[in-house]
Amino acid sequence: MTNFQRARSEEQRAVRRQAILDTTAAMLEEMPVGEVSLNELSRRVGLAKSNVLRYFESREAILLELLDRAWQQWVADLPALVHAGVDQGAPVSRRAEQFAAVIAASLAGRQVLCDLLSAQAGVLEHNVSLQVAARYKRAAVANVADIAALAHQHLPELGASAPQLTAAMIMAVGAVWTHARPSPAMLSAYEADPSLTAFKLDFVTTLQEMLATLTAGTIARESA
């Protein structure tokens, strides 16, 4: 735990703000989004809860900023992965499969990003002001546009539908992540009844299949 003196300059405030973000990010490596509390964050960062709220208006505002940061890092890493994983000389059906595989694999080690995306609409976009909501959504639109441009570069057959495909892919990430993280009760049910194991999903495999279907369907619809 860090004990801070009162921040008296903009530089000190920036340091304090970054410490809150870094501490929250560390907590997300240890626990799911739903278990991150302002009380525990305050204890770890060495500030009273009321002081944390001087820098961020709510827990959700902190998490939205971390989501944008994780999303931007993913977007920055994607071009090299896609360029290496998609054969531009392959038929469109093969390129679509390769693109889906690269996207799914690129998320395998990004637990924090996936967890935050899964909580985005249902949790993180609540309890925030108009200003925070608008700032986050503008950043999200830019992130989607960057991925859409990358998708169109390798799959020009997507035409004008690349942004819609990308938005659907992001929603799929959150949905599959949630379903691939069953509760202890569900895990016990799967173990007790092997007939239920079809519902026990592997995140990367399931996501790849879903993204491949979305991509192929978007291309087919665009060419119809």
N, C-alpha and C positions, 0 to 999 in steps of 0.2 A: 504494500500500500504506500502511495506517495502522499506526503503531507505538504500542501501548498500554502504559501502565504497569499494574502489578498493580491489579486492581479491589479496593477495600477497603470499599466501601459497596454497599448494595442498588441505589442509583441508578447507580453505576458499573457494576455487574453488568448492569443493565437496558440501559445504553448499549452495553456489549460484546455482549450477546445480540442487540440490534437490528442492530448492525453486521454480525454473522455472517449474519443473515437477509437484510439488504440486499445484502451482497456475493454471497451465493448467488443471490439474485434477479437480480442483474446478470449473473452467469455464465450463468444460464438464458436470458437474452436473446441470448447469444452461441453457445451450444452446447446439444445435446440433453441430457436427463437423464443418459443413460448415460455422458457424458463429464465430468460434474461429479465431481471427486474431492476428498477431504479435504486432500490434499497441496496442490493448487492453491488451494483455499479458504483454507487456513492461510497460504499465501504472500501472497495478496491482502489478507487481513484483518490481517496483521501479527502473527499469533499462532502459537505452536507447535501442532502437531496435538493434542498432549495437552491443551493449554489450551482448544482449541475443544471438545474432548470433556468439559470441565468444565461447559459450558453446554448441550450437546446430547449425548445418549448415543451418537448415530451420525449418519452422513450421511443415512440414511433419515428419522431423526427431524426433521432440519432441513427436508428436502424435504416431509414430511407437513405440517409447520406452514405452509410456503409454499403448499402445495396448498389447505389450508383457507382461508388468507388470500385467494388468488386466487378460490376458489370463492365465498366470501362477497361479494367485490366484484362478481362476476358476478350473483349473486342480487340484490344491491342495485340493479343497473342494469336488470335484466330487466323489472320492472313497467311502467316507462315505455315500453319498446320493445314489449312485448306489447300494451299499451293502444293504442298508435299503429298497430300492425300487424294487429290482429285486429278485424274488423268484427262487432260483437255482433249486428247485424241480419241477418247472412248465414246461409244454411243451415249445418247442422252440418258437412257435408262440406267446405264452403268454409272454415269457421273452423278445421277440423282442418288443412287445407293451409296456411292462413295462420300458424297457431301453429307448425307445423313449420318454415316458412320463416323466421320471426322467430328461433327458437332457433338454427337453423343459421347464419344471418347474424350473430347476436350473438357467435358463437364465431370468426368469421373472423379477427379481430384479436387473439385471445387465445391466442397460441402457447404461452405458458408453462402456462396452465391445461390446455390440451389435451394437451400433452406429459406433464404430471404425471398427469393422469387416465389416460393410456394406460399409464403405468408403475405405477399405484396397486396393483393386486392382485399383479402378478408381481414387483415390485421393492420398492416403498416400504413395503409392509406387512410386510416381512421385516426382520430385524435390529433390531427394536424391542421394548421391554419391554411387559408387560401394561398398565402405566399409560399409556404413549404410545399404544398401539394402541386402548385403550378411549376415551381422550380424543379421538382423531381420529375414531373411529367414531361417537361421540356427536355430534360436530360435523357429520359427514357426514349422519347421520340428520336433523338439524335443517335442513341445506341442502336435502336432498331434500324434506322436508315443506314448506318454503317454496315450492319450485318446484311441488310438487303442488297446493298451495292456489291458486297463480296459474293453473295449468292448469285446475283445477276451476272457477275463477271465470269463465273464458272458454269452457270446454267442460263445462258441468254434466252433459252426457250421459256423461261418464266415470264418474260415480257414485263408488263406493268404490274403483274401480281406479286413480284418479289417482296414488297413491303407487307402485303397481307399474309404471305407465307411466313415471313419472319415473325410477325406478331403472333401467329398461331403456334409457331415453334416455341416461343417463349412461354406461352400459356401451357403448352404440353410439358415443358420442363417442370414447371411447378406442380402440375397434376401428377405426373409420373413419380416425382420425388416423394410426394405425400403418400402415394399408394405403395411405394417400395420401402417405406419405413413403417411397417405394421407395429401395433401396440404389443406389449408382452402377452396380453390375452389372446390376440390373433395368432401370434407365434405358437402359443400353446395349443390353440385349436388346430393349426396346420400339423403340428407334431402328433396330436392325438388322432387326427382323421386325415390320412394320406389323400383322400379324394378331394380335399380342399387345397392341395398344394398348387393347383393351377392359378390360385389367387396370390401366391407368394411370388412377387415380381422381382427380377433383377433389374436394377435401374438402367444401366447402360444398354442392355439387350432390348428391353421394352421401349426405351426412348428411341433407340435407333430404328426399330420397326415402325414406330409411330411417325417419326420424322420422314422416313422413306415413303410411307403411305401418303403423308401430307404433301410431300414434294412431287411425287408422281401424279397425284390427283390435281395439284395446281397446274402442272405442265399440261396435263390432258385437257383441263378446262380452258386453259389459255389458248390451246391450239384448236379447240372445237369451233 
